[in-house]
Amino acid sequence: MGLSDYFKKVPEMNPDEVRNFLRQHNPEEYNLIDVRQPQEYRKYHLPGALLMPLKELRRNLADIDGSKPTIIY
């Protein structure tokens, strides 16, 4: 990952768009990443979401399948 990668525009979705995306796709077709803290994840995560706290995200990027769309919240 180069410096310029940090300045690329990333598509954003509002909650309704995410909801529609999740309804229209099989969970094996995308990555769903929850970047909150473990206690928040336990209480409020979306079904199928993988916990990857924001502080750990960079360290765990290799665990994310880059060939699939990724939704991070």
PQR file with spaces between the fields and no chain letter, atoms N, CA, C, O and H, PARSE charges and radii, in Angstrom:
ATOM       1  N    MET     1       0.847   -1.165    0.000 -0.4000 1.5000
ATOM       2  CA   MET     1       0.000    0.000    0.000 -0.0000 2.0000
ATOM       3  C    MET     1       0.895    1.232    0.000  0.5500 1.7000
ATOM       4  O    MET     1       1.730    1.407    0.888 -0.5500 1.4000
ATOM       5  N    GLY     2       0.714    2.075   -0.998 -0.4000 1.5000
ATOM       6  CA   GLY     2       1.508    3.280   -1.094 -0.0000 2.0000
ATOM       7  C    GLY     2       0.799    4.477   -0.496  0.5500 1.7000
ATOM       8  O    GLY     2      -0.383    4.413   -0.157 -0.5500 1.4000
ATOM       9  H    GLY     2       0.036    1.933   -1.719  0.4000 1.0000
ATOM      10  N    LEU     3       1.532    5.565   -0.371 -0.4000 1.5000
ATOM      11  CA   LEU     3       0.988    6.789    0.200 -0.0000 2.0000
ATOM      12  C    LEU     3      -0.248    7.264   -0.555  0.5500 1.7000
ATOM      13  O    LEU     3      -1.205    7.735    0.059 -0.5500 1.4000
ATOM      14  H    LEU     3       2.492    5.618   -0.646  0.4000 1.0000
ATOM      15  N    SER     4      -0.236    7.148   -1.864 -0.4000 1.5000
ATOM      16  CA   SER     4      -1.375    7.621   -2.656 -0.0000 2.0000
ATOM      17  C    SER     4      -2.663    6.833   -2.368  0.5500 1.7000
ATOM      18  O    SER     4      -3.760    7.344   -2.590 -0.5500 1.4000
ATOM      19  H    SER     4       0.541    6.766   -2.363  0.4000 1.0000
ATOM      20  N    ASP     5      -2.535    5.611   -1.881 -0.4000 1.5000
ATOM      21  CA   ASP     5      -3.721    4.811   -1.545 -0.0000 2.0000
ATOM      22  C    ASP     5      -4.546    5.445   -0.431  0.5500 1.7000
ATOM      23  O    ASP     5      -5.751    5.211   -0.339 -0.5500 1.4000
ATOM      24  H    ASP     5      -1.643    5.196   -1.701  0.4000 1.0000
ATOM      25  N    TYR     6      -3.908    6.242    0.409 -0.4000 1.5000
ATOM      26  CA   TYR     6      -4.618    6.878    1.509 -0.0000 2.0000
ATOM      27  C    TYR     6      -5.477    8.051    1.048  0.5500 1.7000
ATOM      28  O    TYR     6      -6.296    8.559    1.814 -0.5500 1.4000
ATOM      29  H    TYR     6      -2.929    6.432    0.334  0.4000 1.0000
ATOM      30  N    PHE     7      -5.297    8.480   -0.189 -0.4000 1.5000
ATOM      31  CA   PHE     7      -6.020    9.641   -0.696 -0.0000 2.0000
ATOM      32  C    PHE     7      -7.035    9.290   -1.770  0.5500 1.7000
ATOM      33  O    PHE     7      -7.615   10.188   -2.381 -0.5500 1.4000
ATOM      34  H    PHE     7      -4.632    8.067   -0.812  0.4000 1.0000
ATOM      35  N    LYS     8      -7.261    8.028   -2.011 -0.4000 1.5000
ATOM      36  CA   LYS     8      -8.261    7.601   -2.988 -0.0000 2.0000
ATOM      37  C    LYS     8      -9.649    7.756   -2.393  0.5500 1.7000
ATOM      38  O    LYS     8      -9.881    7.433   -1.228 -0.5500 1.4000
ATOM      39  H    LYS     8      -6.791    7.298   -1.514  0.4000 1.0000
ATOM      40  N    LYS     9     -10.566    8.255   -3.209 -0.4000 1.5000
ATOM      41  CA   LYS     9     -11.954    8.383   -2.762 -0.0000 2.0000
ATOM      42  C    LYS     9     -12.553    6.992   -2.614  0.5500 1.7000
ATOM      43  O    LYS     9     -12.394    6.135   -3.484 -0.5500 1.4000
ATOM      44  H    LYS     9     -10.378    8.518   -4.155  0.4000 1.0000
ATOM      45  N    VAL    10     -13.233    6.787   -1.520 -0.4000 1.5000
ATOM      46  CA   VAL    10     -13.868    5.508   -1.224 -0.0000 2.0000
ATOM      47  C    VAL    10     -15.375    5.701   -1.335  0.5500 1.7000
ATOM      48  O    VAL    10     -15.923    6.642   -0.762 -0.5500 1.4000
ATOM      49  H    VAL    10     -13.363    7.483   -0.814  0.4000 1.0000
ATOM      50  N    PRO    11     -16.046    4.818   -2.067 -0.5600 1.5000
ATOM      51  CA   PRO    11     -17.516    4.957   -2.165  0.2800 2.0000
ATOM      52  C    PRO    11     -18.166    4.853   -0.787  0.5500 1.7000
ATOM      53  O    PRO    11     -17.744    4.063    0.057 -0.5500 1.4000
ATOM      54  N    GLU    12     -19.174    5.645   -0.585 -0.4000 1.5000
ATOM      55  CA   GLU    12     -19.925    5.612    0.668 -0.0000 2.0000
ATOM      56  C    GLU    12     -21.349    5.173    0.390  0.5500 1.7000
ATOM      57  O    GLU    12     -21.876    5.380   -0.703 -0.5500 1.4000
ATOM      58  H    GLU    12     -19.516    6.287   -1.271  0.4000 1.0000
ATOM      59  N    MET    13     -21.964    4.564    1.393 -0.4000 1.5000
ATOM      60  CA   MET    13     -23.356    4.131    1.291 -0.0000 2.0000
ATOM      61  C    MET    13     -24.082    4.624    2.531  0.5500 1.7000
ATOM      62  O    MET    13     -23.532    4.617    3.632 -0.5500 1.4000
ATOM      63  H    MET    13     -21.535    4.396    2.281  0.4000 1.0000
ATOM      64  N    ASN    14     -25.317    5.048    2.342 -0.4000 1.5000
ATOM      65  CA   ASN    14     -26.108    5.413    3.509 -0.0000 2.0000
ATOM      66  C    ASN    14     -26.746    4.131    4.059  0.5500 1.7000
ATOM      67  O    ASN    14     -26.689    3.092    3.403 -0.5500 1.4000
ATOM      68  H    ASN    14     -25.764    5.054    1.447  0.4000 1.0000
ATOM      69  N    PRO    15     -27.348    4.188    5.245 -0.5600 1.5000
ATOM      70  CA   PRO    15     -27.903    2.964    5.847  0.2800 2.0000
ATOM      71  C    PRO    15     -28.918    2.236    4.962  0.5500 1.7000
ATOM      72  O    PRO    15     -28.933    1.005    4.934 -0.5500 1.4000
ATOM      73  N    ASP    16     -29.756    2.968    4.247 -0.4000 1.5000
ATOM      74  CA   ASP    16     -30.732    2.305    3.370 -0.0000 2.0000
ATOM      75  C    ASP    16     -30.042    1.574    2.225  0.5500 1.7000
ATOM      76  O    ASP    16     -30.460    0.482    1.840 -0.5500 1.4000
ATOM      77  H    ASP    16     -29.743    3.968    4.271  0.4000 1.0000
ATOM      78  N    GLU    17     -28.992    2.169    1.685 -0.4000 1.5000
ATOM      79  CA   GLU    17     -28.247    1.515    0.608 -0.0000 2.0000
ATOM      80  C    GLU    17     -27.552    0.252    1.111  0.5500 1.7000
ATOM      81  O    GLU    17     -27.522   -0.761    0.412 -0.5500 1.4000
ATOM      82  H    GLU    17     -28.653    3.056    1.997  0.4000 1.0000
ATOM      83  N    VAL    18     -27.002    0.310    2.303 -0.4000 1.5000
ATOM      84  CA   VAL    18     -26.372   -0.891    2.883 -0.0000 2.0000
ATOM      85  C    VAL    18     -27.421   -1.965    3.114  0.5500 1.7000
ATOM      86  O    VAL    18     -27.209   -3.129    2.774 -0.5500 1.4000
ATOM      87  H    VAL    18     -27.027    1.133    2.870  0.4000 1.0000
ATOM      88  N    ARG    19     -28.535   -1.584    3.682 -0.4000 1.5000
ATOM      89  CA   ARG    19     -29.621   -2.538    3.937 -0.0000 2.0000
ATOM      90  C    ARG    19     -30.043   -3.230    2.634  0.5500 1.7000
ATOM      91  O    ARG    19     -30.194   -4.451    2.599 -0.5500 1.4000
ATOM      92  H    ARG    19     -28.707   -0.639    3.959  0.4000 1.0000
ATOM      93  N    ASN    20     -30.230   -2.458    1.581 -0.4000 1.5000
ATOM      94  CA   ASN    20     -30.615   -3.032    0.293 -0.0000 2.0000
ATOM      95  C    ASN    20     -29.532   -3.942   -0.262  0.5500 1.7000
ATOM      96  O    ASN    20     -29.830   -5.013   -0.791 -0.5500 1.4000
ATOM      97  H    ASN    20     -30.107   -1.466    1.609  0.4000 1.0000
ATOM      98  N    PHE    21     -28.277   -3.523   -0.146 -0.4000 1.5000
ATOM      99  CA   PHE    21     -27.169   -4.343   -0.620 -0.0000 2.0000
ATOM     100  C    PHE    21     -27.159   -5.693    0.100  0.5500 1.7000
ATOM     101  O    PHE    21     -27.044   -6.740   -0.536 -0.5500 1.4000
ATOM     102  H    PHE    21     -28.035   -2.653    0.283  0.4000 1.0000
ATOM     103  N    LEU    22     -27.279   -5.662    1.413 -0.4000 1.5000
ATOM     104  CA   LEU    22     -27.245   -6.902    2.195 -0.0000 2.0000
ATOM     105  C    LEU    22     -28.410   -7.821    1.847  0.5500 1.7000
ATOM     106  O    LEU    22     -28.254   -9.042    1.833 -0.5500 1.4000
ATOM     107  H    LEU    22     -27.373   -4.811    1.929  0.4000 1.0000
ATOM     108  N    ARG    23     -29.559   -7.250    1.570 -0.4000 1.5000
ATOM     109  CA   ARG    23     -30.727   -8.064    1.191 -0.0000 2.0000
ATOM     110  C    ARG    23     -30.552   -8.710   -0.180  0.5500 1.7000
ATOM     111  O    ARG    23     -31.049   -9.810   -0.420 -0.5500 1.4000
ATOM     112  H    ARG    23     -29.685   -6.258    1.581  0.4000 1.0000
ATOM     113  N    GLN    24     -29.854   -8.033   -1.067 -0.4000 1.5000
ATOM     114  CA   GLN    24     -29.742   -8.489   -2.455 -0.0000 2.0000
ATOM     115  C    GLN    24     -28.544   -9.400   -2.703  0.5500 1.7000
ATOM     116  O    GLN    24     -28.412   -9.954   -3.795 -0.5500 1.4000
ATOM     117  H    GLN    24     -29.450   -7.139   -0.872  0.4000 1.0000
ATOM     118  N    HIS    25     -27.677   -9.564   -1.720 -0.4000 1.5000
ATOM     119  CA   HIS    25     -26.467  -10.363   -1.914 -0.0000 2.0000
ATOM     120  C    HIS    25     -26.344  -11.456   -0.862  0.5500 1.7000
ATOM     121  O    HIS    25     -26.787  -11.307    0.277 -0.5500 1.4000
ATOM     122  H    HIS    25     -27.784   -9.114   -0.834  0.4000 1.0000
ATOM     123  N    ASN    26     -25.742  -12.539   -1.270 -0.4000 1.5000
ATOM     124  CA   ASN    26     -25.446  -13.654   -0.384 -0.0000 2.0000
ATOM     125  C    ASN    26     -24.262  -13.248    0.502  0.5500 1.7000
ATOM     126  O    ASN    26     -23.318  -12.642   -0.004 -0.5500 1.4000
ATOM     127  H    ASN    26     -25.382  -12.660   -2.195  0.4000 1.0000
ATOM     128  N    PRO    27     -24.275  -13.557    1.800 -0.5600 1.5000
ATOM     129  CA   PRO    27     -23.180  -13.168    2.689  0.2800 2.0000
ATOM     130  C    PRO    27     -21.786  -13.624    2.233  0.5500 1.7000
ATOM     131  O    PRO    27     -20.789  -13.009    2.611 -0.5500 1.4000
ATOM     132  N    GLU    28     -21.704  -14.671    1.445 -0.4000 1.5000
ATOM     133  CA   GLU    28     -20.406  -15.119    0.942 -0.0000 2.0000
ATOM     134  C    GLU    28     -19.870  -14.212   -0.163  0.5500 1.7000
ATOM     135  O    GLU    28     -18.721  -14.355   -0.580 -0.5500 1.4000
ATOM     136  H    GLU    28     -22.514  -15.171    1.138  0.4000 1.0000
ATOM     137  N    GLU    29     -20.695  -13.281   -0.637 -0.4000 1.5000
ATOM     138  CA   GLU    29     -20.313  -12.410   -1.752 -0.0000 2.0000
ATOM     139  C    GLU    29     -19.661  -11.100   -1.301  0.5500 1.7000
ATOM     140  O    GLU    29     -19.212  -10.322   -2.142 -0.5500 1.4000
ATOM     141  H    GLU    29     -21.628  -13.165   -0.299  0.4000 1.0000
ATOM     142  N    TYR    30     -19.602  -10.844   -0.008 -0.4000 1.5000
ATOM     143  CA   TYR    30     -19.056   -9.573    0.476 -0.0000 2.0000
ATOM     144  C    TYR    30     -18.406   -9.754    1.844  0.5500 1.7000
ATOM     145  O    TYR    30     -18.615  -10.760    2.522 -0.5500 1.4000
ATOM     146  H    TYR    30     -19.967  -11.476    0.676  0.4000 1.0000
ATOM     147  N    ASN    31     -17.614   -8.758    2.234 -0.4000 1.5000
ATOM     148  CA   ASN    31     -17.013   -8.698    3.569 -0.0000 2.0000
ATOM     149  C    ASN    31     -17.788   -7.654    4.362  0.5500 1.7000
ATOM     150  O    ASN    31     -18.028   -6.552    3.868 -0.5500 1.4000
ATOM     151  H    ASN    31     -17.444   -7.940    1.684  0.4000 1.0000
ATOM     152  N    LEU    32     -18.173   -7.987    5.565 -0.4000 1.5000
ATOM     153  CA   LEU    32     -18.874   -7.065    6.453 -0.0000 2.0000
ATOM     154  C    LEU    32     -18.027   -6.939    7.714  0.5500 1.7000
ATOM     155  O    LEU    32     -17.901   -7.893    8.483 -0.5500 1.4000
ATOM     156  H    LEU    32     -17.978   -8.882    5.966  0.4000 1.0000
ATOM     157  N    ILE    33     -17.448   -5.760    7.922 -0.4000 1.5000
ATOM     158  CA   ILE    33     -16.477   -5.544    8.994 -0.0000 2.0000
ATOM     159  C    ILE    33     -17.002   -4.511    9.982  0.5500 1.7000
ATOM     160  O    ILE    33     -17.356   -3.397    9.595 -0.5500 1.4000
ATOM     161  H    ILE    33     -17.550   -4.986    7.298  0.4000 1.0000
ATOM     162  N    ASP    34     -17.049   -4.877   11.237 -0.4000 1.5000
ATOM     163  CA   ASP    34     -17.456   -3.976   12.325 -0.0000 2.0000
ATOM     164  C    ASP    34     -16.179   -3.505   13.014  0.5500 1.7000
ATOM     165  O    ASP    34     -15.437   -4.313   13.573 -0.5500 1.4000
ATOM     166  H    ASP    34     -16.761   -5.781   11.551  0.4000 1.0000
ATOM     167  N    VAL    35     -15.923   -2.192   12.976 -0.4000 1.5000
ATOM     168  CA   VAL    35     -14.665   -1.660   13.516 -0.0000 2.0000
ATOM     169  C    VAL    35     -14.803   -1.082   14.922  0.5500 1.7000
ATOM     170  O    VAL    35     -13.897   -0.407   15.411 -0.5500 1.4000
ATOM     171  H    VAL    35     -16.526   -1.535   12.522  0.4000 1.0000
ATOM     172  N    ARG    36     -15.918   -1.343   15.559 -0.4000 1.5000
ATOM     173  CA   ARG    36     -16.118   -0.824   16.912 -0.0000 2.0000
ATOM     174  C    ARG    36     -15.403   -1.701   17.938  0.5500 1.7000
ATOM     175  O    ARG    36     -14.740   -2.677   17.587 -0.5500 1.4000
ATOM     176  H    ARG    36     -16.654   -1.891   15.161  0.4000 1.0000
ATOM     177  N    GLN    37     -15.547   -1.343   19.186 -0.4000 1.5000
ATOM     178  CA   GLN    37     -14.917   -2.085   20.280 -0.0000 2.0000
ATOM     179  C    GLN    37     -15.705   -3.365   20.577  0.5500 1.7000
ATOM     180  O    GLN    37     -16.896   -3.437   20.276 -0.5500 1.4000
ATOM     181  H    GLN    37     -16.086   -0.550   19.471  0.4000 1.0000
ATOM     182  N    PRO    38     -15.051   -4.379   21.165 -0.5600 1.5000
ATOM     183  CA   PRO    38     -15.715   -5.663   21.417  0.2800 2.0000
ATOM     184  C    PRO    38     -17.035   -5.552   22.171  0.5500 1.7000
ATOM     185  O    PRO    38     -17.985   -6.256   21.831 -0.5500 1.4000
ATOM     186  N    GLN    39     -17.126   -4.692   23.181 -0.4000 1.5000
ATOM     187  CA   GLN    39     -18.374   -4.590   23.935 -0.0000 2.0000
ATOM     188  C    GLN    39     -19.511   -4.034   23.060  0.5500 1.7000
ATOM     189  O    GLN    39     -20.663   -4.440   23.215 -0.5500 1.4000
ATOM     190  H    GLN    39     -16.354   -4.119   23.457  0.4000 1.0000
ATOM     191  N    GLU    40     -19.196   -3.116   22.150 -0.4000 1.5000
ATOM     192  CA   GLU    40     -20.204   -2.597   21.232 -0.0000 2.0000
ATOM     193  C    GLU    40     -20.615   -3.674   20.234  0.5500 1.7000
ATOM     194  O    GLU    40     -21.794   -3.818   19.913 -0.5500 1.4000
ATOM     195  H    GLU    40     -18.260   -2.786   22.024  0.4000 1.0000
ATOM     196  N    TYR    41     -19.636   -4.424   19.749 -0.4000 1.5000
ATOM     197  CA   TYR    41     -19.907   -5.509   18.805 -0.0000 2.0000
ATOM     198  C    TYR    41     -20.852   -6.534   19.425  0.5500 1.7000
ATOM     199  O    TYR    41     -21.812   -6.962   18.783 -0.5500 1.4000
ATOM     200  H    TYR    41     -18.678   -4.307   20.010  0.4000 1.0000
ATOM     201  N    ARG    42     -20.587   -6.926   20.663 -0.4000 1.5000
ATOM     202  CA   ARG    42     -21.428   -7.929   21.326 -0.0000 2.0000
ATOM     203  C    ARG    42     -22.879   -7.464   21.424  0.5500 1.7000
ATOM     204  O    ARG    42     -23.800   -8.273   21.314 -0.5500 1.4000
ATOM     205  H    ARG    42     -19.808   -6.579   21.184  0.4000 1.0000
ATOM     206  N    LYS    43     -23.081   -6.171   21.628 -0.4000 1.5000
ATOM     207  CA   LYS    43     -24.440   -5.659   21.810 -0.0000 2.0000
ATOM     208  C    LYS    43     -25.157   -5.344   20.504  0.5500 1.7000
ATOM     209  O    LYS    43     -26.372   -5.518   20.415 -0.5500 1.4000
ATOM     210  H    LYS    43     -22.332   -5.514   21.717  0.4000 1.0000
ATOM     211  N    TYR    44     -24.418   -4.878   19.477 -0.4000 1.5000
ATOM     212  CA   TYR    44     -25.097   -4.261   18.338 -0.0000 2.0000
ATOM     213  C    TYR    44     -24.656   -4.701   16.950  0.5500 1.7000
ATOM     214  O    TYR    44     -25.100   -4.081   15.983 -0.5500 1.4000
ATOM     215  H    TYR    44     -23.430   -4.737   19.550  0.4000 1.0000
ATOM     216  N    HIS    45     -23.828   -5.707   16.772 -0.4000 1.5000
ATOM     217  CA   HIS    45     -23.319   -6.009   15.432 -0.0000 2.0000
ATOM     218  C    HIS    45     -24.390   -6.560   14.494  0.5500 1.7000
ATOM     219  O    HIS    45     -25.384   -7.148   14.920 -0.5500 1.4000
ATOM     220  H    HIS    45     -23.467   -6.210   17.557  0.4000 1.0000
ATOM     221  N    LEU    46     -24.149   -6.345   13.210 -0.4000 1.5000
ATOM     222  CA   LEU    46     -25.014   -6.912   12.192 -0.0000 2.0000
ATOM     223  C    LEU    46     -24.694   -8.398   12.054  0.5500 1.7000
ATOM     224  O    LEU    46     -23.532   -8.785   12.180 -0.5500 1.4000
ATOM     225  H    LEU    46     -23.342   -5.867   12.864  0.4000 1.0000
ATOM     226  N    PRO    47     -25.688   -9.235   11.799 -0.5600 1.5000
ATOM     227  CA   PRO    47     -25.422  -10.662   11.624  0.2800 2.0000
ATOM     228  C    PRO    47     -24.389  -10.901   10.521  0.5500 1.7000
ATOM     229  O    PRO    47     -24.491  -10.344    9.428 -0.5500 1.4000
ATOM     230  N    GLY    48     -23.414  -11.721   10.819 -0.4000 1.5000
ATOM     231  CA   GLY    48     -22.377  -12.057    9.852 -0.0000 2.0000
ATOM     232  C    GLY    48     -21.186  -11.118    9.844  0.5500 1.7000
ATOM     233  O    GLY    48     -20.211  -11.364    9.135 -0.5500 1.4000
ATOM     234  H    GLY    48     -23.332  -12.174   11.707  0.4000 1.0000
ATOM     235  N    ALA    49     -21.248  -10.044   10.622 -0.4000 1.5000
ATOM     236  CA   ALA    49     -20.141   -9.080   10.650 -0.0000 2.0000
ATOM     237  C    ALA    49     -18.944   -9.658   11.400  0.5500 1.7000
ATOM     238  O    ALA    49     -19.088  -10.357   12.403 -0.5500 1.4000
ATOM     239  H    ALA    49     -22.040   -9.843   11.198  0.4000 1.0000
ATOM     240  N    LEU    50     -17.779   -9.346   10.889 -0.4000 1.5000
ATOM     241  CA   LEU    50     -16.524   -9.752   11.522 -0.0000 2.0000
ATOM     242  C    LEU    50     -16.031   -8.589   12.371  0.5500 1.7000
ATOM     243  O    LEU    50     -15.950   -7.460   11.885 -0.5500 1.4000
ATOM     244  H    LEU    50     -17.662   -8.778   10.074  0.4000 1.0000
ATOM     245  N    LEU    51     -15.704   -8.845   13.619 -0.4000 1.5000
ATOM     246  CA   LEU    51     -15.155   -7.809   14.490 -0.0000 2.0000
ATOM     247  C    LEU    51     -13.695   -7.577   14.140  0.5500 1.7000
ATOM     248  O    LEU    51     -12.883   -8.502   14.150 -0.5500 1.4000
ATOM     249  H    LEU    51     -15.769   -9.762   14.014  0.4000 1.0000
ATOM     250  N    MET    52     -13.375   -6.320   13.830 -0.4000 1.5000
ATOM     251  CA   MET    52     -12.012   -5.921   13.540 -0.0000 2.0000
ATOM     252  C    MET    52     -11.874   -4.468   14.014  0.5500 1.7000
ATOM     253  O    MET    52     -11.979   -3.540   13.213 -0.5500 1.4000
ATOM     254  H    MET    52     -14.035   -5.569   13.823  0.4000 1.0000
ATOM     255  N    PRO    53     -11.637   -4.274   15.334 -0.5600 1.5000
ATOM     256  CA   PRO    53     -11.560   -2.910   15.861  0.2800 2.0000
ATOM     257  C    PRO    53     -10.649   -2.018   15.018  0.5500 1.7000
ATOM     258  O    PRO    53      -9.633   -2.467   14.487 -0.5500 1.4000
ATOM     259  N    LEU    54     -11.027   -0.776   14.910 -0.4000 1.5000
ATOM     260  CA   LEU    54     -10.326    0.173   14.054 -0.0000 2.0000
ATOM     261  C    LEU    54      -8.820    0.166   14.295  0.5500 1.7000
ATOM     262  O    LEU    54      -8.044    0.246   13.343 -0.5500 1.4000
ATOM     263  H    LEU    54     -11.852   -0.412   15.342  0.4000 1.0000
ATOM     264  N    LYS    55      -8.401    0.071   15.544 -0.4000 1.5000
ATOM     265  CA   LYS    55      -6.965    0.048   15.858 -0.0000 2.0000
ATOM     266  C    LYS    55      -6.259   -1.156   15.238  0.5500 1.7000
ATOM     267  O    LYS    55      -5.053   -1.114   14.996 -0.5500 1.4000
ATOM     268  H    LYS    55      -9.031    0.006   16.317  0.4000 1.0000
ATOM     269  N    GLU    56      -7.012   -2.230   14.983 -0.4000 1.5000
ATOM     270  CA   GLU    56      -6.433   -3.469   14.455 -0.0000 2.0000
ATOM     271  C    GLU    56      -6.639   -3.620   12.952  0.5500 1.7000
ATOM     272  O    GLU    56      -6.113   -4.555   12.348 -0.5500 1.4000
ATOM     273  H    GLU    56      -7.992   -2.264   15.180  0.4000 1.0000
ATOM     274  N    LEU    57      -7.388   -2.725   12.351 -0.4000 1.5000
ATOM     275  CA   LEU    57      -7.768   -2.873   10.952 -0.0000 2.0000
ATOM     276  C    LEU    57      -6.554   -2.994   10.034  0.5500 1.7000
ATOM     277  O    LEU    57      -6.473   -3.928    9.236 -0.5500 1.4000
ATOM     278  H    LEU    57      -7.816   -1.966   12.842  0.4000 1.0000
ATOM     279  N    ARG    58      -5.633   -2.078   10.140 -0.4000 1.5000
ATOM     280  CA   ARG    58      -4.461   -2.117    9.257 -0.0000 2.0000
ATOM     281  C    ARG    58      -3.682   -3.424    9.413  0.5500 1.7000
ATOM     282  O    ARG    58      -3.235   -4.008    8.426 -0.5500 1.4000
ATOM     283  H    ARG    58      -5.700   -1.320   10.789  0.4000 1.0000
ATOM     284  N    ARG    59      -3.526   -3.868   10.634 -0.4000 1.5000
ATOM     285  CA   ARG    59      -2.778   -5.107   10.912 -0.0000 2.0000
ATOM     286  C    ARG    59      -3.480   -6.330   10.318  0.5500 1.7000
ATOM     287  O    ARG    59      -2.829   -7.321    9.986 -0.5500 1.4000
ATOM     288  H    ARG    59      -3.889   -3.393   11.436  0.4000 1.0000
ATOM     289  N    ASN    60      -4.814   -6.260   10.182 -0.4000 1.5000
ATOM     290  CA   ASN    60      -5.590   -7.413    9.731 -0.0000 2.0000
ATOM     291  C    ASN    60      -6.083   -7.315    8.292  0.5500 1.7000
ATOM     292  O    ASN    60      -6.915   -8.120    7.873 -0.5500 1.4000
ATOM     293  H    ASN    60      -5.343   -5.455   10.452  0.4000 1.0000
ATOM     294  N    LEU    61      -5.588   -6.347    7.528 -0.4000 1.5000
ATOM     295  CA   LEU    61      -6.050   -6.181    6.150 -0.0000 2.0000
ATOM     296  C    LEU    61      -5.874   -7.441    5.312  0.5500 1.7000
ATOM     297  O    LEU    61      -6.686   -7.711    4.427 -0.5500 1.4000
ATOM     298  H    LEU    61      -4.912   -5.693    7.868  0.4000 1.0000
ATOM     299  N    ALA    62      -4.840   -8.203    5.576 -0.4000 1.5000
ATOM     300  CA   ALA    62      -4.598   -9.422    4.808 -0.0000 2.0000
ATOM     301  C    ALA    62      -5.698  -10.461    5.014  0.5500 1.7000
ATOM     302  O    ALA    62      -5.847  -11.372    4.199 -0.5500 1.4000
ATOM     303  H    ALA    62      -4.181   -7.984    6.295  0.4000 1.0000
ATOM     304  N    ASP    63      -6.472  -10.335    6.097 -0.4000 1.5000
ATOM     305  CA   ASP    63      -7.555  -11.281    6.375 -0.0000 2.0000
ATOM     306  C    ASP    63      -8.830  -10.955    5.606  0.5500 1.7000
ATOM     307  O    ASP    63      -9.788  -11.727    5.637 -0.5500 1.4000
ATOM     308  H    ASP    63      -6.351   -9.595    6.759  0.4000 1.0000
ATOM     309  N    ILE    64      -8.847   -9.819    4.918 -0.4000 1.5000
ATOM     310  CA   ILE    64     -10.034   -9.398    4.166 -0.0000 2.0000
ATOM     311  C    ILE    64      -9.855   -9.806    2.708  0.5500 1.7000
ATOM     312  O    ILE    64      -8.838   -9.490    2.091 -0.5500 1.4000
ATOM     313  H    ILE    64      -8.069   -9.192    4.893  0.4000 1.0000
ATOM     314  N    ASP    65     -10.835  -10.503    2.164 -0.4000 1.5000
ATOM     315  CA   ASP    65     -10.802  -10.932    0.777 -0.0000 2.0000
ATOM     316  C    ASP    65     -10.999   -9.723   -0.133  0.5500 1.7000
ATOM     317  O    ASP    65     -12.111   -9.212   -0.266 -0.5500 1.4000
ATOM     318  H    ASP    65     -11.662  -10.759    2.665  0.4000 1.0000
ATOM     319  N    GLY    66      -9.921   -9.275   -0.754 -0.4000 1.5000
ATOM     320  CA   GLY    66      -9.957   -8.091   -1.597 -0.0000 2.0000
ATOM     321  C    GLY    66     -10.714   -8.261   -2.900  0.5500 1.7000
ATOM     322  O    GLY    66     -10.936   -7.281   -3.612 -0.5500 1.4000
ATOM     323  H    GLY    66      -9.018   -9.691   -0.646  0.4000 1.0000
ATOM     324  N    SER    67     -11.113   -9.472   -3.229 -0.4000 1.5000
ATOM     325  CA   SER    67     -11.870   -9.685   -4.464 -0.0000 2.0000
ATOM     326  C    SER    67     -13.370   -9.454   -4.260  0.5500 1.7000
ATOM     327  O    SER    67     -14.145   -9.476   -5.216 -0.5500 1.4000
ATOM     328  H    SER    67     -10.933  -10.268   -2.651  0.4000 1.0000
ATOM     329  N    LYS    68     -13.768   -9.233   -3.002 -0.4000 1.5000
ATOM     330  CA   LYS    68     -15.193   -9.007   -2.685 -0.0000 2.0000
ATOM     331  C    LYS    68     -15.408   -7.563   -2.258  0.5500 1.7000
ATOM     332  O    LYS    68     -14.496   -6.926   -1.732 -0.5500 1.4000
ATOM     333  H    LYS    68     -13.138   -9.215   -2.226  0.4000 1.0000
ATOM     334  N    PRO    69     -16.619   -7.043   -2.483 -0.5600 1.5000
ATOM     335  CA   PRO    69     -16.938   -5.729   -1.921  0.2800 2.0000
ATOM     336  C    PRO    69     -16.833   -5.805   -0.390  0.5500 1.7000
ATOM     337  O    PRO    69     -17.151   -6.830    0.213 -0.5500 1.4000
ATOM     338  N    THR    70     -16.389   -4.720    0.216 -0.4000 1.5000
ATOM     339  CA   THR    70     -16.239   -4.686    1.668 -0.0000 2.0000
ATOM     340  C    THR    70     -17.021   -3.521    2.233  0.5500 1.7000
ATOM     341  O    THR    70     -16.880   -2.381    1.790 -0.5500 1.4000
ATOM     342  H    THR    70     -16.132   -3.888   -0.274  0.4000 1.0000
ATOM     343  N    ILE    71     -17.837   -3.822    3.206 -0.4000 1.5000
ATOM     344  CA   ILE    71     -18.594   -2.800    3.930 -0.0000 2.0000
ATOM     345  C    ILE    71     -18.003   -2.729    5.328  0.5500 1.7000
ATOM     346  O    ILE    71     -17.967   -3.719    6.060 -0.5500 1.4000
ATOM     347  H    ILE    71     -17.951   -4.748    3.565  0.4000 1.0000
ATOM     348  N    ILE    72     -17.544   -1.545    5.679 -0.4000 1.5000
ATOM     349  CA   ILE    72     -16.950   -1.323    7.007 -0.0000 2.0000
ATOM     350  C    ILE    72     -17.808   -0.325    7.746  0.5500 1.7000
ATOM     351  O    ILE    72     -18.121    0.750    7.233 -0.5500 1.4000
ATOM     352  H    ILE    72     -17.573   -0.741    5.085  0.4000 1.0000
ATOM     353  N    TYR    73     -18.184   -0.692    8.957 -0.4000 1.5000
ATOM     354  CA   TYR    73     -18.976    0.246    9.770 -0.0000 2.0000
ATOM     355  C    TYR    73     -18.493    0.243   11.193  0.5500 1.7000
ATOM     356  O    TYR    73     -19.033    0.966   12.030 -0.5500 1.4000
ATOM     357  H    TYR    73     -17.930   -1.565    9.374  0.4000 1.0000
